[in-house]
Amino acid sequence: MIKKLLYISSLILAALSAISCSKEDASLLTGEGTVIITGIVTDIETGAVIQDIKITFDAYSPKGRLLDTKTSYSSSDGIYTIEADGFTSMLECRLTASDEKNTYSKAEIEISVPWNGTSFNSKNGEFVINDCNFYLQKRNTE
């Protein structure tokens, strides 16, 4: 009898544990969500900010379908901001920094947007990522 109770109790605890983990991993988004990403673009060797670097944001569904593309440019102080909205499910995003003057090599950053965690404000449906910085390497000119 005690063995049965222990067995049943352990099954119940395991089930409760699985439920609580899945709740933590679940999206908290209701309605449409907005992704806001900010960062600074700098030279990896000198630390100097770089102006006019093109930042391309591509948002994909978990199945890999392209949902949205946005473009921004770094300002005179190296800062860029991307804001994209209208999302209703989890996202996989790729940010690409490219120099149209061809002085610096291209760089990419991948970001998952699960619509939960400390980056997500469920009250206003915003997933905010600050300090998504790019450190670009100068191309070889030889």
N, CA, C and O of each residue as an XYZ file, in Angstrom:
568
protein
N       0.833     -1.198      0.000
C       0.000      0.000      0.000
C       0.874      1.258      0.000
O       0.616      2.181     -0.771
N       1.891      1.308      0.840
C       2.779      2.467      0.911
C       3.550      2.617     -0.405
O       3.754      3.731     -0.887
N       3.975      1.487     -0.980
C       4.687      1.551     -2.253
C       3.795      2.143     -3.342
O       4.249      2.936     -4.167
N       2.503      1.743     -3.334
C       1.568      2.284     -4.320
C       1.395      3.788     -4.140
O       1.372      4.533     -5.120
N       1.274      4.239     -2.885
C       1.123      5.664     -2.604
C       2.366      6.435     -3.045
O       2.249      7.511     -3.631
N       3.538      5.902     -2.771
C       4.774      6.550     -3.193
C       4.865      6.619     -4.717
O       5.273      7.635     -5.279
N       4.482      5.533     -5.371
C       4.511      5.496     -6.825
C       3.552      6.532     -7.407
O       3.924      7.284     -8.308
N       2.339      6.572     -6.905
C       1.336      7.528     -7.374
C       1.784      8.955     -7.090
O       1.632      9.836     -7.936
N       2.339      9.188     -5.895
C       2.830     10.531     -5.548
C       3.938     10.975     -6.490
O       3.970     12.129     -6.917
N       4.852     10.055     -6.818
C       5.942     10.426     -7.721
C       5.414     10.712     -9.127
O       5.933     11.598     -9.806
N       4.400      9.983     -9.572
C       3.787     10.271    -10.868
C       3.133     11.646    -10.877
O       3.259     12.392    -11.848
N       2.436     11.978     -9.800
C       1.777     13.283     -9.697
C       2.814     14.398     -9.696
O       2.640     15.399    -10.390
N       3.893     14.241     -8.927
C       4.957     15.252     -8.899
C       5.608     15.423    -10.270
O       5.896     16.543    -10.693
N       5.835     14.314    -10.955
C       6.431     14.392    -12.288
C       5.500     15.129    -13.249
O       5.953     15.949    -14.048
N       4.213     14.841    -13.174
C       3.241     15.514    -14.040
C       3.180     17.000    -13.733
O       3.153     17.816    -14.655
N       3.159     17.370    -12.459
C       3.123     18.780    -12.075
C       4.386     19.501    -12.534
O       4.326     20.646    -12.983
N       5.508     18.840    -12.422
C       6.774     19.430    -12.862
C       6.751     19.679    -14.367
O       7.190     20.736    -14.820
N       6.253     18.739    -15.138
C       6.173     18.897    -16.589
C       5.237     20.044    -16.951
O       5.521     20.808    -17.874
N       4.124     20.170    -16.235
C       3.176     21.247    -16.504
C       3.801     22.594    -16.198
O       3.656     23.528    -16.986
N       4.498     22.721    -15.066
C       5.080     24.015    -14.717
C       6.183     24.401    -15.688
O       6.326     25.582    -16.004
N       6.969     23.442    -16.172
C       8.009     23.762    -17.146
C       7.398     24.234    -18.445
O       7.880     25.199    -19.038
N       6.353     23.579    -18.897
C       5.764     23.996    -20.162
C       5.103     25.362    -20.041
O       5.067     26.107    -21.020
N       4.585     25.709    -18.885
C       4.001     27.032    -18.705
C       5.081     28.106    -18.785
O       4.855     29.171    -19.360
N       6.260     27.830    -18.209
C       7.345     28.806    -18.248
C       7.842     29.014    -19.678
O       8.250     30.117    -20.043
N       7.805     27.950    -20.488
C       8.301     28.032    -21.849
C       7.263     28.577    -22.824
O       7.603     28.919    -23.957
N       6.018     28.660    -22.405
C       4.943     29.055    -23.303
C       4.948     30.554    -23.560
O       5.375     31.348    -22.722
N       4.466     30.916    -24.734
C       4.324     32.316    -25.099
C       3.254     32.973    -24.238
O       2.203     32.385    -23.982
N       3.526     34.186    -23.797
C       2.556     34.959    -23.013
C       1.889     36.032    -23.865
O       1.169     36.885    -23.346
N       2.130     35.988    -25.170
C       1.596     36.993    -26.083
C       0.105     36.786    -26.296
O      -0.351     35.689    -26.616
N      -0.637     37.864    -26.112
C      -2.056     37.862    -26.463
C      -2.250     38.979    -27.480
O      -1.864     40.119    -27.223
N      -2.829     38.675    -28.607
C      -2.960     39.670    -29.668
C      -1.683     39.758    -30.478
O      -1.004     38.753    -30.693
N      -1.354     40.966    -30.929
C      -0.166     41.164    -31.751
C       0.984     41.726    -30.924
O       0.777     42.521    -30.007
N       2.198     41.301    -31.263
C       3.377     41.740    -30.539
C       4.314     42.568    -31.386
O       4.301     42.498    -32.615
N       5.129     43.355    -30.704
C       6.115     44.227    -31.333
C       7.507     43.854    -30.845
O       7.715     43.613    -29.656
N       8.446     43.808    -31.764
C       9.849     43.560    -31.438
C      10.591     44.878    -31.591
O      10.493     45.535    -32.628
N      11.341     45.271    -30.546
C      12.155     46.485    -30.582
C      13.589     46.083    -30.255
O      13.863     45.520    -29.195
N      14.496     46.382    -31.178
C      15.905     46.015    -31.001
C      16.749     47.268    -31.172
O      16.582     48.015    -32.137
N      17.658     47.493    -30.226
C      18.592     48.618    -30.328
C      20.012     48.117    -30.103
O      20.235     47.104    -29.440
N      20.952     48.838    -30.662
C      22.345     48.486    -30.460
C      23.256     49.549    -31.026
O      22.811     50.564    -31.561
N      24.539     49.289    -30.895
C      25.574     50.196    -31.392
C      26.483     49.404    -32.327
O      26.772     48.232    -32.084
N      26.925     50.052    -33.386
C      27.854     49.439    -34.331
C      29.220     50.094    -34.139
O      29.360     51.313    -34.238
N      30.223     49.259    -33.861
C      31.582     49.780    -33.641
C      32.613     48.967    -34.407
O      32.367     47.829    -34.808
N      33.762     49.576    -34.597
C      34.925     48.918    -35.172
C      35.489     47.980    -34.106
O      35.749     48.409    -32.982
N      35.678     46.711    -34.445
C      36.114     45.719    -33.458
C      37.508     46.009    -32.906
O      37.804     45.640    -31.770
N      38.359     46.656    -33.680
C      39.723     46.904    -33.225
C      39.889     48.225    -32.480
O      40.589     48.290    -31.469
N      39.241     49.281    -32.984
C      39.446     50.597    -32.374
C      38.351     50.969    -31.379
O      38.558     51.824    -30.517
N      37.195     50.335    -31.494
C      36.065     50.696    -30.638
C      35.322     51.935    -31.104
O      34.365     52.362    -30.458
N      35.750     52.521    -32.221
C      35.087     53.720    -32.753
C      33.713     53.345    -33.312
O      33.547     52.296    -33.935
N      32.743     54.213    -33.079
C      31.407     53.970    -33.621
C      31.441     54.130    -35.134
O      32.250     54.882    -35.677
N      30.545     53.408    -35.805
C      30.506     53.444    -37.263
C      29.123     53.910    -37.710
O      28.101     53.351    -37.312
N      29.118     54.928    -38.529
C      27.881     55.519    -39.055
C      27.518     54.870    -40.396
O      28.381     54.352    -41.105
N      26.234     54.908    -40.722
C      25.708     54.479    -42.019
C      25.896     53.001    -42.321
O      26.038     52.617    -43.482
N      25.899     52.169    -41.286
C      25.906     50.723    -41.503
C      24.457     50.273    -41.629
O      23.619     50.612    -40.792
N      24.169     49.517    -42.663
C      22.810     49.033    -42.918
C      22.534     47.819    -42.021
O      23.275     46.836    -42.039
N      21.462     47.909    -41.244
C      21.035     46.802    -40.383
C      19.734     46.262    -40.967
O      18.741     46.983    -41.069
N      19.751     44.993    -41.347
C      18.566     44.342    -41.901
C      18.036     43.345    -40.887
O      18.779     42.509    -40.372
N      16.744     43.442    -40.607
C      16.043     42.561    -39.667
C      15.129     41.658    -40.488
O      14.269     42.137    -41.227
N      15.322     40.343    -40.352
C      14.446     39.362    -40.988
C      13.818     38.518    -39.893
O      14.525     37.937    -39.069
N      12.487     38.447    -39.881
C      11.753     37.659    -38.885
C      11.153     36.440    -39.574
O      10.512     36.552    -40.619
N      11.372     35.266    -38.966
C      10.909     34.010    -39.522
C       9.996     33.292    -38.528
O      10.162     33.414    -37.314
N       9.033     32.546    -39.061
C       8.210     31.676    -38.225
C       9.095     30.511    -37.764
O      10.160     30.287    -38.339
N       8.669     29.769    -36.739
C       9.466     28.603    -36.319
C       9.688     27.592    -37.449
O      10.643     26.817    -37.407
N       8.816     27.596    -38.450
C       8.961     26.672    -39.584
C       9.838     27.260    -40.690
O      10.045     26.608    -41.714
N      10.358     28.476    -40.509
C      11.295     29.061    -41.462
C      10.685     29.954    -42.523
O      11.381     30.353    -43.457
N       9.404     30.281    -42.410
C       8.766     31.171    -43.388
C       9.088     32.622    -43.039
O       8.913     33.037    -41.893
N       9.557     33.398    -44.021
C       9.866     34.807    -43.807
C       8.567     35.572    -43.551
O       7.642     35.527    -44.362
N       8.506     36.279    -42.408
C       7.313     37.015    -42.018
C       7.442     38.515    -42.244
O       6.462     39.181    -42.579
N       8.649     39.048    -42.061
C       8.824     40.498    -42.165
C      10.300     40.827    -42.342
O      11.177     40.097    -41.880
N      10.552     41.937    -43.016
C      11.907     42.469    -43.173
C      11.857     43.969    -42.918
O      10.985     44.665    -43.439
N      12.787     44.459    -42.122
C      12.919     45.891    -41.840
C      14.385     46.277    -42.018
O      15.282     45.444    -41.888
N      14.607     47.550    -42.317
C      15.968     48.049    -42.484
C      16.139     49.337    -41.703
O      15.232     50.166    -41.631
N      17.322     49.492    -41.118
C      17.686     50.701    -40.395
C      19.161     50.978    -40.691
O      19.875     50.110    -41.195
N      19.606     52.185    -40.377
C      21.013     52.543    -40.540
C      21.544     53.101    -39.231
O      20.824     53.777    -38.496
N      22.814     52.814    -38.942
C      23.419     53.361    -37.729
C      23.610     54.869    -37.886
O      23.980     55.360    -38.953
N      23.351     55.580    -36.807
C      23.438     57.041    -36.803
C      24.888     57.494    -36.623
O      25.804     56.671    -36.587
N      25.085     58.794    -36.512
C      26.434     59.346    -36.327
C      27.074     58.886    -35.023
O      28.297     58.911    -34.886
N      26.247     58.465    -34.061
C      26.807     57.918    -32.816
C      26.780     56.388    -32.806
O      26.936     55.771    -31.753
N      26.580     55.776    -33.980
C      26.645     54.323    -34.126
C      25.394     53.577    -33.710
O      25.354     52.351    -33.809
N      24.374     54.277    -33.249
C      23.177     53.630    -32.709
C      22.174     53.311    -33.831
O      21.970     54.100    -34.754
N      21.567     52.139    -33.717
C      20.479     51.780    -34.633
C      19.293     51.280    -33.811
O      19.452     50.824    -32.679
N      18.107     51.375    -34.400
C      16.880     50.868    -33.787
C      16.044     50.199    -34.862
O      15.870     50.730    -35.959
N      15.539     49.042    -34.533
C      14.606     48.318    -35.406
C      13.320     48.136    -34.613
O      13.360     47.728    -33.452
N      12.189     48.432    -35.225
C      10.885     48.175    -34.599
C      10.000     47.507    -35.639
O       9.786     48.037    -36.729
N       9.491     46.335    -35.285
C       8.613     45.587    -36.186
C       7.437     45.072    -35.379
O       7.608     44.609    -34.251
N       6.244     45.151    -35.951
C       5.066     44.730    -35.204
C       4.140     43.851    -36.029
O       4.388     43.586    -37.206
N       3.066     43.407    -35.384
C       2.071     42.577    -36.050
C       2.317     41.087    -35.923
O       1.713     40.303    -36.656
N       3.186     40.675    -35.015
C       3.505     39.257    -34.865
C       2.528     38.581    -33.896
O       2.087     39.189    -32.920
N       2.197     37.319    -34.178
C       1.247     36.599    -33.339
C       1.793     35.283    -32.812
O       1.110     34.589    -32.059
N       3.015     34.928    -33.196
C       3.602     33.675    -32.716
C       5.101     33.855    -32.509
O       5.668     34.903    -32.818
N       5.726     32.813    -31.981
C       7.157     32.868    -31.709
C       7.928     33.137    -33.002
O       7.482     32.782    -34.093
N       9.100     33.776    -32.856
C       9.901     34.184    -34.007
C      11.342     33.726    -33.865
O      11.858     33.552    -32.762
N      11.963     33.539    -34.997
C      13.412     33.420    -35.101
C      13.830     34.592    -35.975
O      13.315     34.753    -37.081
N      14.749     35.405    -35.497
C      15.133     36.618    -36.214
C      16.622     36.608    -36.545
O      17.442     36.045    -35.819
N      16.938     37.242    -37.655
C      18.330     37.421    -38.048
C      18.560     38.898    -38.309
O      17.835     39.520    -39.086
N      19.568     39.453    -37.660
C      20.005     40.824    -37.904
C      21.318     40.744    -38.675
O      22.230     40.006    -38.303
N      21.395     41.519    -39.756
C      22.605     41.531    -40.566
C      23.095     42.964    -40.673
O      22.346     43.864    -41.054
N      24.367     43.166    -40.330
C      25.005     44.475    -40.477
C      25.886     44.415    -41.714
O      26.761     43.557    -41.830
N      25.639     45.346    -42.644
C      26.452     45.376    -43.862
C      26.840     46.813    -44.191
O      26.068     47.752    -43.999
N      28.048     46.947    -44.688
C      28.599     48.256    -45.029
C      28.502     48.452    -46.537
O      29.186     47.775    -47.304
N      27.657     49.372    -46.955
C      27.472     49.611    -48.386
C      28.700     50.252    -49.033
O      28.825     50.261    -50.257
N      29.614     50.793    -48.202
C      30.868     51.353    -48.724
C      31.942     50.273    -48.845
O      33.020     50.510    -49.389
N      31.631     49.086    -48.330
C      32.509     47.913    -48.416
C      33.806     48.047    -47.613
O      34.791     47.372    -47.914
N      33.812     48.908    -46.600
C      34.986     49.059    -45.739
C      35.038     47.951    -44.687
O      36.118     47.503    -44.303
N      33.867     47.514    -44.225
C      33.766     46.514    -43.158
C      33.096     45.238    -43.657
O      32.266     45.266    -44.565
N      33.474     44.121    -43.042
C      32.855     42.835    -43.353
C      31.463     42.759    -42.758
O      31.164     43.434    -41.773
N      30.622     41.946    -43.348
C      29.256     41.735    -42.888
C      29.275     40.904    -41.595
O      30.163     40.078    -41.388
N      28.282     41.140    -40.737
C      28.139     40.362    -39.503
C      26.663     40.063    -39.277
O      25.796     40.828    -39.698
N      26.381     38.936    -38.603
C      25.006     38.533    -38.321
C      24.833     38.168    -36.863
O      25.755     37.691    -36.202
N      23.617     38.406    -36.380
C      23.220     38.003    -35.026
C      21.861     37.325    -35.150
O      20.971     37.840    -35.827
N      21.694     36.174    -34.504
C      20.409     35.492    -34.497
C      19.762     35.636    -33.132
O      20.423     35.548    -32.098
N      18.453     35.861    -33.151
C      17.694     36.113    -31.924
C      16.411     35.294    -31.953
O      15.728     35.240    -32.976
N      16.084     34.657    -30.831
C      14.795     33.984    -30.678
C      13.873     34.898    -29.893
O      14.295     35.528    -28.923
N      12.624     34.972    -30.307
C      11.614     35.787    -29.622
C      10.497     34.851    -29.161
O       9.579     34.556    -29.926
N      10.572     34.381    -27.903
C       9.571     33.436    -27.400
C       8.331     34.095    -26.786
O       7.389     33.407    -26.393
N       8.335     35.427    -26.706
C       7.229     36.184    -26.093
C       7.023     35.793    -24.638
O       5.892     35.608    -24.188
N       8.122     35.671    -23.912
C       8.102     35.495    -22.460
C       9.468     35.922    -21.928
O      10.326     36.348    -22.701
N       9.674     35.814    -20.643
C      10.962     36.163    -20.051
C      11.089     37.639    -19.731
O      10.130     38.401    -19.857
N      12.287     38.037    -19.315
C      12.506     39.405    -18.845
C      12.494     40.440    -19.967
O      12.299     41.626    -19.704
N      12.698     40.013    -21.212
C      12.670     40.956    -22.339
C      11.254     41.260    -22.808
O      11.050     42.157    -23.625
N      10.273     40.518    -22.296
C       8.899     40.663    -22.774
C       8.037     41.419    -21.776
O       7.951     41.051    -20.604
N       7.394     42.491    -22.259
C       6.429     43.248    -21.472
C       5.045     42.825    -21.962
O       4.577     43.297    -22.998
N       4.394     41.935    -21.211
C       3.108     41.390    -21.653
C       2.001     42.437    -21.631
O       1.001     42.301    -22.337
N       2.174     43.480    -20.824
C       1.148     44.523    -20.734
C       0.967     45.249    -22.065
O      -0.159     45.521    -22.480
N       2.086     45.564    -22.737
C       1.975     46.273    -24.018
C       2.416     45.423    -25.209
O       2.491     45.924    -26.331
N       2.710     44.140    -24.977
C       3.040     43.229    -26.068
C       4.361     43.515    -26.749
O       4.508     43.254    -27.943
N       5.349     44.061    -25.997
C       6.643     44.404    -26.585
C       7.744     43.482    -26.092
O       7.875     43.225    -24.895
N       8.533     42.990    -27.038
C       9.731     42.223    -26.742
C      10.900     43.140    -27.067
O      11.142     43.445    -28.235
N      11.632     43.585    -26.041
C      12.673     44.607    -26.200
C      14.046     43.990    -25.957
O      14.292     43.342    -24.940
N      14.932     44.215    -26.930
C      16.308     43.749    -26.807
C      17.214     44.960    -26.972
O      17.306     45.534    -28.057
N      17.876     45.343    -25.895
C      18.849     46.438    -25.931
C      20.249     45.848    -26.009
O      20.453     44.672    -25.705
N      21.192     46.651    -26.409
C      22.592     46.247    -26.481
C      22.828     45.069    -27.416
O      23.656     44.201    -27.138
N      22.101     45.043    -28.519
C      22.342     44.054    -29.567
C      23.386     44.667    -30.500
O      23.078     45.138    -31.595
N      24.619     44.642    -30.028
C      25.709     45.401    -30.658
C      26.442     44.603    -31.731
O      26.569     43.382    -31.648
N      26.914     45.320    -32.728
C      27.736     44.736    -33.782
C      29.149     45.278    -33.643
O      29.353     46.476    -33.450
N      30.127     44.373    -33.745
C      31.544     44.729    -33.717
C      32.120     44.298    -35.060
O      32.379     43.115    -35.283
N      32.318     45.257    -35.947
C      32.690     44.931    -37.320
C      34.192     44.980    -37.552
O      34.908     45.816    -37.000
N      34.638     44.057    -38.385
C      36.035     43.931    -38.754
C      36.254     44.622    -40.096
O      35.473     44.435    -41.030
N      37.328     45.429    -40.191
C      37.662     46.051    -41.470
C      38.073     44.957    -42.456
O      38.723     43.975    -42.096
N      37.672     45.162    -43.707
C      38.061     44.224    -44.767
C      39.545     44.411    -45.082
O      40.095     45.500    -44.915
N      40.168     43.357    -45.530
C      41.555     43.463    -45.990
C      41.580     44.253    -47.286
O      40.832     43.955    -48.216
N      42.429     45.247    -47.345
C      42.514     46.085    -48.546
C      43.660     45.641    -49.453
O      43.881     46.226    -50.514
N      44.377     44.617    -49.040
C      45.521     44.165    -49.842
C      45.097     43.180    -50.888
O      45.930     42.695    -51.653
